[in-house]
Amino acid sequence: MTVEVLFNEVCGLFGDVFNAQYLEKCIPDSEFIYTALCDKPYFEDNTPDIILMGAMSEKTQRAVIKKLLPLKNRILELIDKGVVFFVTGNAFEVFTKEIDYVSEEIKTEGLGIFDLTVKTDYFNRYNGKVLGKFNGEFEITGIRSQFSFVYGNNSDGYFVKSDSGIGINPDSKFEGVRKNNFFGTHLLGPVLVQNPPLCEYIISLAGGTPRLAFEKQARSAYTQRLKEMKE
């Protein structure tokens, strides 16, 4: 398997980089390609099995959009082919129609892969937890800390339906986005470490054989986290 990690040097503000590092432990025979923001993306001419991208600053977000916008058709092609994208934090906002940076009085066109818009307000930070069902199969836990909310209808393609916590905005229970095997979520940090069933699902979906690293500890921590959140 081949895994491309996009812009790791600037897109991993909340420990999102550990998703890639954990995958390296779980699928050690795979090739991991770390693409810097100034590099030509590997996916432009090749087809990786998994593409990862994590949380970033708002200034970086605009630079990432500028970098990826010329590759929109290629990204759509990869999504149609079933390539797995796992995009965390505000990284998935890059793939919406428009981001309105209210505090800076800047509006930026996104890639437009999802028919959604974003409002980012530095004077209105949201911190919260999420507990919900993924794909109707298993539970997901995680944390969020963001200046932005997403607006539009994602009910036909979301990451998780929140039982506890909000969705893409305070009036929604549908968190994140999904299109084929593209998964975008506002959850932060080592989401795959914290949710072993999700890690196994992502690897299997990409055609690999999941063998969880530190499996006993990962499952024990996951079970305890679920228990605490439900209580």
C-alpha positions as semicolon CSV with decimal commas, in nm:
position;residue;x (nm);y (nm);z (nm)
1;M;0,000;0,000;0,000
2;T;0,097;0,361;-0,056
3;V;-0,003;0,639;0,181
4;E;0,049;1,007;0,099
5;V;0,057;1,254;0,388
6;L;-0,010;1,605;0,262
7;F;0,174;1,908;0,398
8;N;0,267;1,745;0,727
9;E;0,498;2,033;0,822
10;V;0,208;2,280;0,842
11;C;-0,104;2,058;0,864
12;G;-0,085;1,886;1,201
13;L;-0,155;2,150;1,464
14;F;-0,331;1,930;1,719
15;G;-0,134;1,609;1,692
16;D;-0,310;1,502;1,373
17;V;0,032;1,386;1,249
18;F;0,003;1,084;1,477
19;N;-0,265;0,939;1,250
20;A;0,008;0,883;0,990
21;Q;0,260;0,765;1,247
22;Y;0,014;0,510;1,387
23;L;-0,070;0,384;1,040
24;E;0,302;0,331;0,982
25;K;0,302;0,097;1,282
26;C;-0,017;-0,081;1,169
27;I;0,088;-0,134;0,806
28;P;0,469;-0,136;0,830
29;D;0,526;-0,282;0,484
30;S;0,354;0,015;0,318
31;E;0,521;0,312;0,153
32;F;0,460;0,649;0,322
33;I;0,518;0,962;0,116
34;Y;0,535;1,293;0,304
35;T;0,458;1,575;0,062
36;A;0,559;1,928;0,166
37;L;0,351;2,229;0,066
38;C;0,619;2,335;-0,181
39;D;0,638;1,986;-0,338
40;K;0,450;1,840;-0,631
41;P;0,186;1,607;-0,481
42;Y;0,251;1,239;-0,545
43;F;-0,119;1,189;-0,625
44;E;-0,094;1,422;-0,925
45;D;0,068;1,149;-1,137
46;N;0,013;0,841;-0,919
47;T;-0,270;0,673;-0,730
48;P;-0,202;0,624;-0,359
49;D;-0,427;0,400;-0,152
50;I;-0,473;0,653;0,129
51;I;-0,431;1,031;0,144
52;L;-0,411;1,208;0,481
53;M;-0,425;1,577;0,574
54;G;-0,459;1,739;0,917
55;A;-0,554;2,064;1,086
56;M;-0,388;2,392;0,994
57;S;-0,394;2,766;1,057
58;E;-0,635;2,980;0,860
59;K;-0,348;3,142;0,669
60;T;-0,218;2,798;0,576
61;Q;-0,570;2,697;0,478
62;R;-0,570;2,962;0,207
63;A;-0,227;2,850;0,085
64;V;-0,345;2,486;0,069
65;I;-0,651;2,589;-0,134
66;K;-0,425;2,776;-0,377
67;K;-0,205;2,465;-0,405
68;L;-0,488;2,216;-0,459
69;L;-0,735;2,417;-0,668
70;P;-0,556;2,342;-0,999
71;L;-0,575;1,971;-0,904
72;K;-0,948;1,968;-0,834
73;N;-1,033;1,743;-1,131
74;R;-0,760;1,499;-1,033
75;I;-0,891;1,489;-0,675
76;L;-1,243;1,421;-0,802
77;E;-1,103;1,144;-1,021
78;L;-0,932;0,984;-0,721
79;I;-1,250;1,008;-0,514
80;D;-1,445;0,841;-0,796
81;K;-1,179;0,565;-0,806
82;G;-1,237;0,495;-0,438
83;V;-0,908;0,626;-0,302
84;V;-0,939;0,673;0,075
85;F;-0,903;1,032;0,197
86;F;-0,891;1,091;0,573
87;V;-0,894;1,464;0,644
88;T;-0,915;1,601;0,998
89;G;-0,973;1,933;1,173
90;N;-1,038;2,234;0,951
91;A;-0,861;2,059;0,661
92;F;-1,189;1,932;0,518
93;E;-1,312;2,291;0,486
94;V;-1,063;2,327;0,199
95;F;-1,296;2,105;-0,007
96;T;-1,609;2,321;0,046
97;K;-1,738;2,593;-0,190
98;E;-1,635;2,900;0,006
99;I;-1,476;3,009;0,334
100;D;-1,579;3,344;0,482
101;Y;-1,312;3,463;0,726
102;V;-1,546;3,704;0,904
103;S;-1,287;3,851;1,140
104;E;-1,042;3,923;0,859
105;E;-1,308;4,034;0,608
106;I;-1,173;3,785;0,355
107;K;-1,370;3,540;0,142
108;T;-1,193;3,254;-0,031
109;E;-1,316;3,011;-0,292
110;G;-1,270;2,647;-0,190
111;L;-1,234;2,344;-0,412
112;G;-1,613;2,308;-0,430
113;I;-1,616;1,931;-0,398
114;F;-1,882;1,964;-0,128
115;D;-2,178;2,201;-0,167
116;L;-2,113;2,363;0,170
117;T;-1,989;2,700;0,295
118;V;-1,779;2,794;0,599
119;K;-1,780;3,090;0,837
120;T;-1,466;3,145;1,046
121;D;-1,483;3,391;1,336
122;Y;-1,180;3,434;1,563
123;F;-1,404;3,584;1,833
124;N;-1,624;3,276;1,856
125;R;-1,426;2,963;1,939
126;Y;-1,608;2,634;1,987
127;N;-1,467;2,354;2,204
128;G;-1,653;2,028;2,241
129;K;-1,662;1,650;2,235
130;V;-1,826;1,412;1,992
131;L;-1,974;1,070;2,055
132;G;-2,163;0,910;1,769
133;K;-2,211;0,621;1,530
134;F;-1,994;0,577;1,223
135;N;-2,157;0,408;0,927
136;G;-2,412;0,257;1,166
137;E;-2,141;0,007;1,267
138;F;-1,934;0,134;1,562
139;E;-1,895;0,434;1,788
140;I;-1,653;0,722;1,742
141;T;-1,520;0,955;2,010
142;G;-1,317;1,271;1,974
143;I;-1,266;1,637;2,053
144;R;-1,311;1,958;1,857
145;S;-1,166;2,307;1,892
146;Q;-1,243;2,547;1,612
147;F;-1,325;2,900;1,502
148;S;-1,541;2,780;1,214
149;F;-1,880;2,628;1,143
150;V;-1,995;2,472;0,817
151;Y;-2,334;2,539;0,659
152;G;-2,543;2,351;0,406
153;N;-2,700;2,007;0,380
154;N;-2,462;1,719;0,449
155;S;-2,731;1,471;0,554
156;D;-2,661;1,252;0,250
157;G;-2,288;1,233;0,319
158;Y;-2,153;1,282;0,671
159;F;-1,874;1,133;0,883
160;V;-2,065;1,052;1,201
161;K;-2,411;1,121;1,342
162;S;-2,351;1,279;1,682
163;D;-2,535;1,141;1,983
164;S;-2,339;1,379;2,203
165;G;-2,201;1,701;2,060
166;I;-2,290;1,898;1,749
167;G;-2,263;1,837;1,378
168;I;-2,114;2,074;1,122
169;N;-2,281;2,361;1,312
170;P;-2,482;2,397;1,637
171;D;-2,811;2,325;1,456
172;S;-2,686;2,000;1,302
173;K;-2,619;1,649;1,432
174;F;-2,436;1,539;1,116
175;E;-2,064;1,582;1,176
176;G;-1,814;1,605;0,892
177;V;-1,852;1,492;0,532
178;R;-1,829;1,177;0,326
179;K;-1,814;1,123;-0,049
180;N;-1,740;0,767;-0,159
181;N;-1,422;0,691;0,044
182;F;-1,346;1,054;0,126
183;F;-1,390;1,119;0,499
184;G;-1,365;1,468;0,644
185;T;-1,417;1,546;1,012
186;H;-1,362;1,837;1,251
187;L;-1,224;1,588;1,506
188;L;-0,869;1,669;1,606
189;G;-0,556;1,485;1,702
190;P;-0,476;1,114;1,673
191;V;-0,829;1,010;1,575
192;L;-0,715;0,672;1,440
193;V;-0,522;0,596;1,759
194;Q;-0,825;0,683;1,972
195;N;-1,071;0,484;1,758
196;P;-0,927;0,140;1,673
197;P;-1,240;0,021;1,484
198;L;-1,209;0,325;1,255
199;C;-0,841;0,258;1,195
200;E;-0,917;-0,102;1,098
201;Y;-1,199;0,015;0,872
202;I;-0,980;0,270;0,690
203;I;-0,703;0,017;0,627
204;S;-0,946;-0,250;0,506
205;L;-1,125;-0,002;0,282
206;A;-0,792;0,080;0,117
207;G;-0,729;-0,289;0,050
208;G;-0,488;-0,356;0,335
209;T;-0,488;-0,608;0,619
210;P;-0,522;-0,424;0,949
211;R;-0,302;-0,537;1,235
212;L;-0,341;-0,278;1,507
213;A;-0,020;-0,170;1,676
214;F;-0,039;-0,175;2,056
215;E;-0,381;-0,334;2,008
216;K;-0,450;-0,427;2,370
217;Q;-0,372;-0,077;2,498
218;A;-0,558;0,094;2,212
219;R;-0,876;-0,107;2,263
220;S;-0,863;-0,070;2,640
221;A;-0,830;0,309;2,615
222;Y;-1,110;0,321;2,355
223;T;-1,344;0,122;2,580
224;Q;-1,266;0,342;2,879
225;R;-1,318;0,660;2,676
226;L;-1,657;0,539;2,555
227;K;-1,759;0,453;2,910
228;E;-1,657;0,792;3,047
229;M;-1,830;0,986;2,769
230;K;-2,154;0,793;2,810
231;E;-2,149;0,853;3,184
